[in-house]
């Protein structure tokens, strides 16, 4: 039950849903996510910590940056199921579509 509730709580925030959707398209660092969402860096870091603790996101240090990517959901069947579904959800949402269109123009070398 705890794992299920943790997954539901992690995805109960619009910014965290946006982060998961963006990470479907590419690996991103905190400053890229901050720029895309228009949120403060500590806020984005808090969202990433919640997503990582729930099993949605992996992090890996790469010299100056910490890269965030989607997990494969192997450790939590609820995460795996949710990631499989959300891959097809929200594609026609105007805010999400705008965010996804802007992703190729958000480059860490320019925003960090």
PAGU-727804 format. One line per field, with one value per residue: residue number from 1; residue in three letters; chain; z, y negated, x negated of N, C-alpha, C, O in turn. Coordinates in steps of 0.001 Angstrom, whole numbers, plus 524288, in hexadecimal, padded with zeros to 5 digits. Layout:
N
k c(NUM, ...)
r c(ALA, ...)
c c(A, ...)
n_c3 c(Z, ...)
n_c2 c(Y, ...)
n_c1 c(X, ...)
ca_c3 c(Z, ...)
ca_c2 c(Y, ...)
ca_c1 c(X, ...)
c_c3 c(Z, ...)
c_c2 c(Y, ...)
c_c1 c(X, ...)
o_c3 c(Z, ...)
o_c2 c(Y, ...)
o_c1 c(X, ...)
! end
This chain:
112
k c(1, 2, 3, 4, 5, 6, 7, 8, 9, 10, 11, 12, 13, 14, 15, 16, 17, 18, 19, 20, 21, 22, 23, 24, 25, 26, 27, 28, 29, 30, 31, 32, 33, 34, 35, 36, 37, 38, 39, 40, 41, 42, 43, 44, 45, 46, 47, 48, 49, 50, 51, 52, 53, 54, 55, 56, 57, 58, 59, 60, 61, 62, 63, 64, 65, 66, 67, 68, 69, 70, 71, 72, 73, 74, 75, 76, 77, 78, 79, 80, 81, 82, 83, 84, 85, 86, 87, 88, 89, 90, 91, 92, 93, 94, 95, 96, 97, 98, 99, 100, 101, 102, 103, 104, 105, 106, 107, 108, 109, 110, 111, 112)
r c(UNK, UNK, UNK, UNK, UNK, UNK, UNK, UNK, UNK, UNK, UNK, UNK, UNK, UNK, UNK, UNK, UNK, UNK, UNK, UNK, UNK, UNK, UNK, UNK, UNK, UNK, UNK, UNK, UNK, UNK, UNK, UNK, UNK, UNK, UNK, UNK, UNK, UNK, UNK, UNK, UNK, UNK, UNK, UNK, UNK, UNK, UNK, UNK, UNK, UNK, UNK, UNK, UNK, UNK, UNK, UNK, UNK, UNK, UNK, UNK, UNK, UNK, UNK, UNK, UNK, UNK, UNK, UNK, UNK, UNK, UNK, UNK, UNK, UNK, UNK, UNK, UNK, UNK, UNK, UNK, UNK, UNK, UNK, UNK, UNK, UNK, UNK, UNK, UNK, UNK, UNK, UNK, UNK, UNK, UNK, UNK, UNK, UNK, UNK, UNK, UNK, UNK, UNK, UNK, UNK, UNK, UNK, UNK, UNK, UNK, UNK, UNK)
c c(A, A, A, A, A, A, A, A, A, A, A, A, A, A, A, A, A, A, A, A, A, A, A, A, A, A, A, A, A, A, A, A, A, A, A, A, A, A, A, A, A, A, A, A, A, A, A, A, A, A, A, A, A, A, A, A, A, A, A, A, A, A, A, A, A, A, A, A, A, A, A, A, A, A, A, A, A, A, A, A, A, A, A, A, A, A, A, A, A, A, A, A, A, A, A, A, A, A, A, A, A, A, A, A, A, A, A, A, A, A, A, A)
n_c3 c(80000, 8030D, 7FB10, 7F27D, 7F5B6, 7F6B3, 7EC3C, 7E814, 7EDB1, 7EA2D, 7DFE4, 7E0D8, 7DF20, 7D663, 7D23B, 7D3DF, 7CD77, 7C3EA, 7C3E3, 7C33C, 7B96E, 7B2F6, 7B474, 7AF23, 7A536, 7A536, 7AC1E, 7B6C8, 7BDC2, 7CA6E, 7C917, 7BED8, 7BFAC, 7C6F1, 7C120, 7B904, 7BE76, 7C3BE, 7CE4D, 7DB50, 7DE2F, 7E7E6, 7E954, 7E099, 7E27E, 7EB9C, 7E7B8, 7E102, 7E83A, 7ED6F, 7E515, 7E2E2, 7EC33, 7EBDC, 7E3A3, 7D92C, 7D40D, 7D071, 7D441, 7CFFE, 7D141, 7C8F5, 7C6C3, 7C782, 7C88D, 7CDAD, 7C876, 7C543, 7C341, 7BE71, 7C603, 7C414, 7C906, 7CD64, 7D7F0, 7DCBF, 7DACC, 7D9C6, 7D6B1, 7CD19, 7C79E, 7C7BA, 7C222, 7B87F, 7B58B, 7B612, 7AE0C, 7A57D, 7A847, 7A9BE, 7A0D3, 79A36, 7A01B, 7A0F2, 7A6C3, 7A93F, 79F4E, 79B5E, 7A22D, 79FC6, 79555, 796B7, 79B1A, 794AC, 79378, 79CFC, 7A2F9, 7AACE, 7AAEE, 7A8EA, 7B03F, 7BA2A)
n_c2 c(804B1, 7FB11, 7F8BA, 7F711, 7EE3E, 7E703, 7E5D7, 7E19F, 7D825, 7D36D, 7D13A, 7C9F7, 7BF92, 7B50C, 7B0DF, 7B8FD, 7C0A5, 7BBC8, 7BBDA, 7C6A5, 7C8A9, 7C264, 7C76C, 7D070, 7CE23, 7CAF2, 7CB6B, 7C31D, 7B823, 7B1BC, 7A6C3, 7A599, 7A9AE, 7A2A1, 79965, 79C18, 79DA2, 7945B, 79303, 7919C, 795F6, 79BD6, 79F77, 7A5E1, 7AD52, 7B1C5, 7B65F, 7BDB3, 7C406, 7C89F, 7CE26, 7D4DE, 7DA9F, 7DFDA, 7E64C, 7E3A0, 7DDF1, 7DDA4, 7D9EE, 7D524, 7D19C, 7C96A, 7C4AB, 7B796, 7B74F, 7BCA2, 7C670, 7C944, 7D38A, 7DBAB, 7E68A, 7F47E, 7F933, 802CB, 8057E, 80362, 806F9, 80070, 7F6E8, 7F9E8, 7FC86, 7F2E8, 7EC91, 7F169, 7EEEF, 7E3C5, 7E0F7, 7DFFF, 7D8FE, 7CBCE, 7C742, 7C0EF, 7B864, 7AACF, 7A4AD, 7AC26, 7AF7B, 7A65F, 7A548, 7AE5B, 7AC53, 7A445, 7A907, 7AC6F, 7A309, 7A072, 7A01B, 7A4B3, 7A001, 795DC, 79288, 794F8)
n_c1 c(7FCCC, 7F84A, 7F108, 7F78B, 7FD61, 7F54D, 7F24C, 7FB8D, 7FC0A, 7F2DD, 7F557, 7FD06, 7FBDD, 7FB94, 7F242, 7EB30, 7EF63, 7EDA2, 7E2B0, 7E098, 7E514, 7DE86, 7D509, 7D6E0, 7D41E, 7C9B8, 7BD74, 7BB1B, 7B592, 7B61A, 7B60A, 7B9AA, 7C3BC, 7C7B8, 7C77A, 7CE81, 7D7F2, 7D93F, 7D7E4, 7D26A, 7C56B, 7C3E4, 7CE20, 7CFFB, 7C837, 7CC37, 7D560, 7D0BD, 7CB9A, 7D413, 7D887, 7D042, 7CF6A, 7D8D8, 7D721, 7D7B1, 7D004, 7C28C, 7B5A3, 7A947, 79C3F, 794F1, 789F8, 78AEE, 795AC, 7A1AD, 7A87D, 7B583, 7BE43, 7C8BB, 7CCB8, 7CCC1, 7D4A6, 7D399, 7D237, 7DB83, 7E7FE, 7F0A4, 7EC99, 7E855, 7F17A, 7F6BA, 7EFA0, 7F034, 7FA57, 7FAD0, 7F47B, 7FAB8, 8020A, 806B9, 802A7, 80877, 80A9A, 80A67, 802F0, 7FB61, 7F868, 7F3E1, 7EB74, 7E5AF, 7E32E, 7DC13, 7D372, 7CA70, 7C514, 7C13C, 7B5E5, 7ABED, 7A211, 7A444, 7ABA4, 7A85A)
ca_c3 c(80000, 80362, 7F5EB, 7EF32, 7F78D, 7F560, 7E6A2, 7E755, 7EFBA, 7E6BD, 7DB13, 7E21B, 7DE49, 7D0C5, 7D0C7, 7D3AC, 7C8AF, 7BF9B, 7C404, 7C123, 7B3C8, 7B062, 7B4A8, 7AB1C, 7A058, 7A59D, 7B135, 7B7E0, 7C2CD, 7CD82, 7C6ED, 7BA32, 7C19B, 7C95A, 7BCD1, 7B643, 7C1C2, 7C5E2, 7D3FC, 7DDFE, 7DE54, 7EC67, 7E886, 7DCDA, 7E53B, 7EF31, 7E477, 7DF2C, 7ECAE, 7EE3B, 7E0B6, 7E377, 7F099, 7EA38, 7DFC5, 7D3D7, 7D1CC, 7D1E9, 7D395, 7CF2D, 7D0B6, 7C43C, 7C78B, 7CA1F, 7C8F4, 7CF39, 7C46A, 7C701, 7BF32, 7C07A, 7C768, 7C0FD, 7CC3D, 7CED4, 7DD96, 7DEC8, 7D698, 7D92A, 7D386, 7C7C9, 7C54C, 7C6EA, 7BDDB, 7B3A8, 7B43C, 7B54E, 7A901, 7A19B, 7AA70, 7A9E8, 79BFA, 797BF, 7A3B4, 79E9A, 7A9D8, 7A8B5, 799E7, 79B02, 7A517, 79CC0, 790B0, 7984B, 79D27, 7919E, 793E6, 7A253, 7A313, 7AFC7, 7AA39, 7A89D, 7B4A2, 7BF3A)
ca_c2 c(80000, 7F673, 7F79E, 7F4F2, 7E8FC, 7E3B7, 7E4C0, 7DE00, 7D306, 7D136, 7CF5A, 7C69F, 7BA24, 7B3F2, 7B034, 7BE28, 7C324, 7B952, 7BDD2, 7CBFC, 7C859, 7C064, 7CB66, 7D45B, 7CC6A, 7CA91, 7CAC0, 7BD84, 7B6A0, 7AE69, 7A176, 7A5EA, 7AA55, 79DA4, 795C4, 79DCC, 79D14, 78F1E, 7937C, 790F6, 79ABC, 79F28, 7A1E2, 7AA28, 7B155, 7B471, 7B9C0, 7C20D, 7C788, 7CB93, 7D1D7, 7D8D5, 7DDFD, 7E31F, 7EA06, 7E1CD, 7DB37, 7DF0A, 7D5A7, 7D6C7, 7CD25, 7C94D, 7C035, 7B320, 7B7AF, 7C16A, 7C791, 7CC0A, 7D69F, 7DF02, 7EBDF, 7F864, 7FB1D, 8083D, 80653, 80247, 807FD, 7FBFE, 7F31C, 7FC10, 7FC0C, 7ED60, 7EAA5, 7F380, 7EC0D, 7DE25, 7E046, 7DED3, 7D513, 7C647, 7C57A, 7BCE1, 7B405, 7A65C, 7A33A, 7B044, 7AF5D, 7A1D4, 7A6A3, 7B250, 7A9B1, 7A0F2, 7AC1E, 7AC64, 79DFA, 79FC3, 7A286, 7A3A4, 79C78, 79088, 7911B, 79627)
ca_c1 c(80000, 7F4F8, 7EEBF, 7FBB7, 7FE99, 7F0D0, 7F2B6, 7FFF7, 7FA8A, 7EEDD, 7F7BE, 8017E, 7FA61, 7FB25, 7ECBF, 7E8AC, 7F14B, 7EAC3, 7DD52, 7E0AB, 7E5FD, 7D9DD, 7D0F1, 7D814, 7D1C5, 7C40F, 7BAF4, 7BAA2, 7B361, 7B99E, 7B695, 7BD06, 7C916, 7C922, 7C889, 7D33B, 7DC92, 7D9B1, 7D819, 7CD6F, 7C244, 7C520, 7D341, 7CF3E, 7C52F, 7CFCF, 7D8A9, 7CD83, 7CAAE, 7D8EA, 7D8F6, 7CC2B, 7D0DD, 7DD46, 7D541, 7D8A4, 7CB88, 7BD32, 7B1EA, 7A3DD, 798B9, 791BF, 78684, 78D4E, 79B50, 7A458, 7AC5A, 7BA2E, 7C0D6, 7CCEB, 7CB41, 7CF96, 7D8EF, 7D294, 7D282, 7E0B2, 7EBBE, 7F429, 7E9B3, 7E818, 7F6A6, 7F7D9, 7EC53, 7F25C, 7FF1D, 7F9F4, 7F1E1, 7FEBC, 80597, 8056F, 80037, 80BA2, 80B2F, 8079F, 7FE52, 7F77A, 7F686, 7F06D, 7E6BD, 7E2D0, 7E10F, 7D7AF, 7CF16, 7C594, 7C278, 7BF45, 7B0BA, 7A95B, 79DA2, 7A646, 7AF01, 7A5E5)
c_c3 c(80000, 7FE12, 7F250, 7F0A8, 7F634, 7EF9F, 7E59C, 7E93B, 7EC2D, 7E1DA, 7DC0A, 7E160, 7D87C, 7CF09, 7D06D, 7CEE8, 7C3FE, 7BF62, 7C1B0, 7BB3D, 7B0E7, 7B03B, 7B105, 7A622, 7A08B, 7AB45, 7B1FF, 7BD2A, 7C58D, 7CB02, 7C1F7, 7BBCA, 7C407, 7C52B, 7BA18, 7B969, 7C3CA, 7CBC6, 7D641, 7DE40, 7E329, 7EBDB, 7E4DB, 7DF73, 7E8FE, 7EC27, 7E29C, 7E389, 7EDAA, 7E9F5, 7E122, 7E7DF, 7EF36, 7E61F, 7DA1B, 7D110, 7D3E3, 7D131, 7D303, 7CE5E, 7CBCC, 7C46F, 7CA4D, 7CB29, 7CB62, 7CB41, 7C6B7, 7C258, 7C1B8, 7C1DD, 7C3D1, 7C414, 7CE2B, 7D4A5, 7DFDD, 7DA62, 7D5B9, 7D5DA, 7CDE0, 7C4F7, 7C40A, 7C262, 7B897, 7B1DD, 7B2E3, 7B02F, 7A4CC, 7A376, 7A9B6, 7A4DC, 7996B, 79B68, 7A19D, 7A192, 7A92C, 7A334, 79922, 79DAC, 7A201, 797DE, 791F8, 799F4, 799D4, 79214, 7994F, 7A2BD, 7A800, 7AF44, 7AA26, 7AD7D, 7B9FE, 7C089)
c_c2 c(7FB11, 7F4EA, 7F528, 7EF4D, 7E53E, 7E22E, 7E0D1, 7D889, 7D068, 7CEE1, 7CBD2, 7C0D1, 7B93E, 7B34C, 7B566, 7C13A, 7C0EA, 7BB45, 7C347, 7CBDC, 7C659, 7C47A, 7D002, 7D325, 7CC16, 7CA3C, 7C4EA, 7BCA9, 7B2E8, 7A911, 7A175, 7A66B, 7A54A, 799B2, 79725, 79CB0, 79787, 78F1E, 79286, 79633, 79E17, 7A1FE, 7A68B, 7AE9D, 7B475, 7B831, 7BE8C, 7C5F6, 7CAF0, 7CFAE, 7D635, 7DCA0, 7E1A2, 7E721, 7E872, 7DFFD, 7DD73, 7DA3E, 7D7EB, 7D1F1, 7CDCB, 7C44D, 7BBC0, 7B3C8, 7BCDA, 7C222, 7CABE, 7CEB9, 7D9BF, 7E452, 7EFA0, 7FAC3, 800AD, 80954, 8057A, 8030C, 8037E, 7F7C3, 7F4F6, 7FB62, 7F658, 7EB37, 7ECA2, 7F08E, 7E65E, 7DD11, 7DE9E, 7DAB1, 7CF9D, 7C425, 7C10C, 7B84A, 7AF64, 7A4C3, 7A736, 7B030, 7AAD7, 7A2EF, 7AA71, 7AFD9, 7A671, 7A408, 7ABEF, 7A74D, 79CFB, 7A2EB, 7A0E9, 79FE0, 796C5, 78EDF, 79215, 79235)
c_c1 c(7FCA2, 7F2C2, 7F2CB, 7FCEA, 7FA29, 7F0EC, 7F714, 7FE9D, 7F687, 7F145, 7FC6E, 80052, 7F96B, 7F576, 7E9ED, 7EA80, 7EE5F, 7E51F, 7DD12, 7E17A, 7E12A, 7D58A, 7D218, 7D511, 7CBD8, 7C249, 7BA2D, 7B810, 7B736, 7BA52, 7B9E8, 7C2BB, 7CB17, 7CA9E, 7CDB0, 7D82D, 7DD62, 7DA3A, 7D2AD, 7CA91, 7C362, 7CA63, 7D2CB, 7CC34, 7C8A3, 7D360, 7D595, 7CC6E, 7CF7B, 7D986, 7D4F0, 7CD7F, 7D55E, 7DBA2, 7D610, 7D3B0, 7C671, 7B9CA, 7AC74, 7A082, 79570, 78E84, 78956, 7931A, 79D0C, 7A8B0, 7B0D0, 7BCB0, 7C537, 7CAB5, 7CE32, 7D419, 7D837, 7D35E, 7D7EE, 7E4AE, 7EF98, 7F19D, 7E992, 7ED48, 7F7E1, 7F4A7, 7EE3E, 7F728, 7FE03, 7F714, 7F5C2, 8029B, 80362, 80308, 80352, 80CC3, 80801, 802AD, 7F9F4, 7F527, 7F2B9, 7EB33, 7E353, 7E062, 7DC3E, 7D2DB, 7CA22, 7C27E, 7C02D, 7BA32, 7ADDA, 7A4CB, 79F59, 7A94F, 7AC92, 7A1AC)
o_c3 c(7FD4D, 7FCBC, 7EF65, 7ED3D, 7F4B8, 7EE48, 7E29E, 7E6A5, 7EB47, 7DFE4, 7D876, 7E2DC, 7D5F4, 7CAC8, 7CD06, 7CC92, 7C07E, 7BB28, 7BE7D, 7B85F, 7ACC6, 7AC5C, 7AFF3, 7A333, 79C96, 7AEC0, 7AE5C, 7C09C, 7C33D, 7CACE, 7C0F9, 7B98A, 7C345, 7C5A2, 7B902, 7B73F, 7C561, 7CE03, 7D36A, 7DE81, 7E29D, 7EDB7, 7E5E8, 7DEAE, 7E97D, 7EDD0, 7E2A5, 7E29D, 7EEA0, 7EB0F, 7DFE4, 7E74E, 7F12F, 7E537, 7D695, 7CC4C, 7D870, 7CDEC, 7D535, 7CB2C, 7CA9E, 7C27F, 7CF0A, 7CE6D, 7CB2D, 7CAC1, 7C9B6, 7BE1B, 7C67B, 7BF34, 7C0E8, 7C205, 7D057, 7D61D, 7E46B, 7D6A0, 7D166, 7D297, 7CA49, 7C06B, 7BFD1, 7BF21, 7B4AD, 7AD2F, 7AF03, 7AE34, 7A0F9, 7A085, 7A920, 7A4B5, 796BF, 799F1, 7A099, 79F2A, 7A899, 7A290, 79680, 79B9B, 7A1B4, 79671, 78EBA, 79A30, 79C06, 7912B, 79A1D, 7A2D6, 7A931, 7B2DB, 7AB33, 7AEB7, 7BDEF, 7C4A4)
o_c2 c(7F74A, 7F04B, 7F18A, 7EBF4, 7E0C6, 7DDB5, 7DD1E, 7D4B1, 7CBB0, 7CAEB, 7CACB, 7BD82, 7BC55, 7B506, 7B620, 7C41C, 7C3D2, 7BC39, 7C464, 7CEAA, 7C86D, 7C4F0, 7D327, 7D6AC, 7CCD7, 7C8E8, 7C21B, 7C001, 7B12D, 7A709, 79DAC, 7A3E3, 7A3D5, 796FC, 793B2, 79AFF, 79622, 78BA8, 7929D, 79A56, 7A2D9, 7A662, 7AAB1, 7B32E, 7B934, 7BC9E, 7C2EA, 7CAAE, 7CFA0, 7D429, 7DAB6, 7E158, 7E602, 7EAF0, 7EB9B, 7E073, 7DEF0, 7D6E5, 7DBFF, 7CE94, 7D202, 7C038, 7BC0C, 7B0FB, 7C0CE, 7BED4, 7CE6A, 7CC80, 7DA64, 7E656, 7EE0E, 7FDF6, 802FF, 80D9B, 806B6, 8000C, 802D3, 7F554, 7F1EE, 7F9D4, 7F51F, 7E857, 7E9DC, 7EFC4, 7E45B, 7D8B0, 7DC1E, 7D917, 7CEF1, 7BF96, 7BDC1, 7B4AF, 7AFFD, 7A39E, 7A5CC, 7B0C6, 7AB74, 7A1A5, 7A9C0, 7B12B, 7A5E6, 7A1D7, 7AB52, 7A744, 79916, 7A7BA, 79C46, 79CD9, 79344, 78A3A, 79030, 79298)
o_c1 c(7FDE4, 7F2A2, 7F18F, 7FD67, 7FB24, 7EFC6, 7F660, 7FFE8, 7F6C9, 7EF60, 7FF7A, 8037B, 7F6BE, 7F409, 7E69B, 7E771, 7ECD0, 7E30A, 7D9A9, 7DED3, 7DFD6, 7D2BA, 7CE9E, 7D3A3, 7C937, 7C555, 7B8C3, 7B854, 7BB0E, 7BEAD, 7BCB3, 7C625, 7CF9C, 7CE90, 7D0DB, 7DC20, 7E1B4, 7DCB6, 7CECB, 7CD01, 7C3CC, 7CB00, 7D4FB, 7CD7F, 7C80B, 7D446, 7D799, 7CC5A, 7CEFB, 7DAE0, 7D613, 7CCC4, 7D5A7, 7DE6B, 7D535, 7D33C, 7C60B, 7BAE8, 7AB2C, 7A1C8, 79373, 7902A, 78A1B, 7953F, 79A51, 7AC24, 7AFFD, 7BD29, 7C565, 7C73F, 7D1AF, 7D70A, 7DBD3, 7D501, 7D8DC, 7E4B7, 7F196, 7F42D, 7EA96, 7ED68, 7F9D5, 7F6B8, 7EDF1, 7F7F2, 80007, 7F73D, 7F444, 8060E, 7FEA8, 80183, 8010E, 80F95, 80357, 7FEAD, 7F565, 7F06C, 7EEBF, 7E70E, 7DE93, 7DBFC, 7D8BC, 7CE95, 7C5E6, 7BDC5, 7BD78, 7BA3D, 7AD6A, 7A3C4, 79C3A, 7A980, 7AE92, 79F33)
! end
